[in-house]
Amino acid sequence: MATVIVGTGLAGLTCANQLLELGKSPVILLDKTGTIGGNSTKASSGINGAHTRTQEAQNIQDKPELFYQDTVKSSKGRGVTDLMDKLANDSHLAIQWLQEEFGLSLDLLAQLGGHSVARTHRSSGKLPPGFEIVSTLSKRLKEIAEKEPEKCKIILNANVVDVNINNEKAITGVIYKDGEGKEIQLDANNVVFCSGGFGFSKDMLKKYAPETVDLPTTNGPQTTGDGQRILEKIGADMIDMDQIQVHPTGFIDPEDPSAGSKFLAAEALRGLGGILLNPSTGKRFVNELSTRDVVTNAIQTHCPKEKNTALLVMGEGIYEKCKVNLDFYMFKKLVNKITIAELVKKYEVPVDAKEVASEINSYNVSSSDSFGRTLVIQNFGENVTQDTTVFVGEVTPVVHFTMGGAKINTSSEVVGKDGQVVANGLYAAGEVSGGVHGANRLGGSSLLECVTFEASSQRILQIVHIYYNRTMTPKVEPCFISIISETNSPIITYCPPRYRTEMEHILKSNVLANISLDYFESNLYKWKQTSDGDVTIKNLFQIEEVSVFGMLVLSTNLKIVLGFPVDNSFDDIEIKRIFDGIRKVYTRVKCNPFITVNIENQEEEVSRLLEEKLNEIFT
């Protein structure tokens, strides 16, 4: 029976991809709108990860414990710390999964408000991070749905209105209305709600946080809390529903300043050096990298109350770091590239342009920020004057994210007020769930939450360990396989069963794997210069009737070594196919953010799981 996923934002797309990758459950994705992606496509700053290889490459010292501390501090005593712990500890695995499984570079970093270090990842290139991730994951699903519709169906304009639960408290299906209003029932033994928040629903905002009901929003009109209503009706414990995140910087459109929907001014703009000025004084009034609630309160307290706006000002030096964002904002006329003198005139700042220039310059050159901002990126140039060119946009606080929702456990199962699972086979992930963020969400954690909390795929498949049943069916069989870590430590040296009976062969395989390290380190092989991408494969040497081939993954320094009997007949295409298959096996065991292995020695467990999977392939 199929698994039904309600919603096609990043949480839904992640769940569907993972289930199809594991290959044991067909999936049906339902979305109330006519398009895929939800609010996830709008995410403009990136996705968080602590202790990632991108951070290591940029010499940024971070660890999950520090990320957890930042998250707990931001939550202000609300939420569920077990969920925050999972978010932080699995964050690097989520980044690796996106990099390894989907080829996303996620090679740029920004430090957003409330974070101790730069850990919000985005890719260099022309696409905003949310759009890039969503489009990549959805593309794979669309291809599967077209080629193998029995495995994957995507049904749009399908508004889920109820779920069916039998007398044994188990999910049996969902009921949805199609585009013509006809009710249709789908049988399913698992339902995963990934339906988003309620930031567009004036009714729900009025019920839970009436002080926010008159604010504009960044949410799409589909964000009306349908999932929360259904889950509450069937007994879910709805927690932190009054915790609504008001983002401090939504752009004012000069052609429609009173519009109820706003484009978000990415927090990365401040993280990469942007500052906020009070339009009535031309001066800064807050540490721009405080948490979102603090910055919002500062705008509402210090800036003109009748307009509730501030000026977001950025130096020319930010352009190369945020080119994609700024080009889009300027195209939409939300940001202007003007001199400080023109800024004063355009936004009617009642002070001399020289005073504004002096204020910006004091931020730009000060060794100790007057508002306690620890990360001061000097992108305004060496000597700021009234003729200095800046990027500037008018911003206002906007309803952005709803932290509350259905309470879940660390396996994404929906639980009731008694702490027990509401129904077997009922899950939630993303903004529809509650407890992950408490009273305030850190920037970059919404996309991360969508990826990290798709642990439901593990529970759906009822697996204790990680089994990946996509067989490689190789035409030729290596006589040994060795996987060597980024630090040149052996992870596993594996011999297929028919070679395993000979102790001499096992010893020889380990020796050959060790010898191969010299070839990976040798300058003669010019690994980087001869690469046509992230991976290079070479025939290393032939010895003792064995031809030894090596693969180097340049971005991670992971090494895979294969030995083949010299009398085997094979070609380069077959060799590459085997290498790619083994690399995928390793990636899915090592970098899977959906399965938690509860053992003390993780390295031994990874080795054991690799051996199990390789046995499935070569037995």
WOUR-V593995 format. One line per field, one symbol per residue. phi: phi as a letter, one per 30 degrees, with the letter a starting at -180 (. if undefined). burial: I if it has 9 or more other C-alpha atoms within 8 Angstrom, else O. A space follows every 10 residues. Layout:
phi->???
burial->???
This chain:
phi->.dccccjbdd ddddeddddd ddicbdbbcc bdccbckhde ddecckbdac icdddddchc dbaedddedd dddddhicib ddddddeddc dddddddddd dbiddhccbb cceicdbdbc cbcdkccddd dddddddded dddddddbdd cbbccchbcd cabcbddchb dblbbbcddc iddbccdacb bcdbcicbdc dddddddcbe dcdcddbcdd dddciedddd dddcjddcch ddccdcddbc dddddadced cbdddedddd dckdbccddc bibdbaddcd dedddedddd ccdeddchbb cccbdddded dbeddddddd ddicbccbdd ddeeddchdd bdeddddddd ddddcddbdd ciddcccdcc jdbdbdcddb cbbcbbdbdb acddlddbcd ciddccddic ddadjcbbai ddcbjdcida cdejcddded ddcddeddde dhccbdcccd dchddbcdda bbccdecicd dabcceedcd dcdddddddd ddddddeddd dddddheddc dcldbbbbdd abahibcccb cccddcidbb bbcbedddca bdddeddded ddddededdd cddcccccbd cddddddddd dddddddcd
burial->OIIIIIIIII IIIIIIIIII OIIOIIIIII IIIOOIIIII IOIIIIIIII IIOIIIOOOI OIOIOIIIOI IIOIIIOIII IOIIIIIIII IIIIIIIIII IIOIOIIIII IIIIIOOIII IIIOOOOIII IIIIIIIIOI IIOIIOOOIO IIIIIIIIII IOIIIOOOII IIIIIIIIOO OOOOOOIIII IIIIIIIIII IOOIIIOOIO OIIOIIIIIO OOIIIIIIOI IIOOIIIIII IOIIIIIIII IIIOOOOOOO OIOIIIIIII IIIIIIIIIO IIIIIIIIII IIIOIIOIII OOIIOOOIII IIIIIIIIIO OIIIIIOOII OOIIIIOIII IOIIOOOOII IOIIIIIIII IOIIOOOOIO OOIOOIOIII IOOIIIOIII IIIIIIIIII IIIIIIIIII IIIIIIOOOO IIIIIIIIII IIIIIIIIII IIIIIIIIII IIIIIIIIIO OOOOOOOIOO OOOOOOOIII IIIIIIOOOI IIIOIIIOII OOOOIIOOII OIIOOIIOII OOOOOOIOOO IOOOIIIOOI OOOOOIIIII IIIIOOIIII IIIIIOOOOO OOOIIIOIIO IOIIIIIIIO IIIIIOOOOO OOOOIIIOII IOIIIIIOO
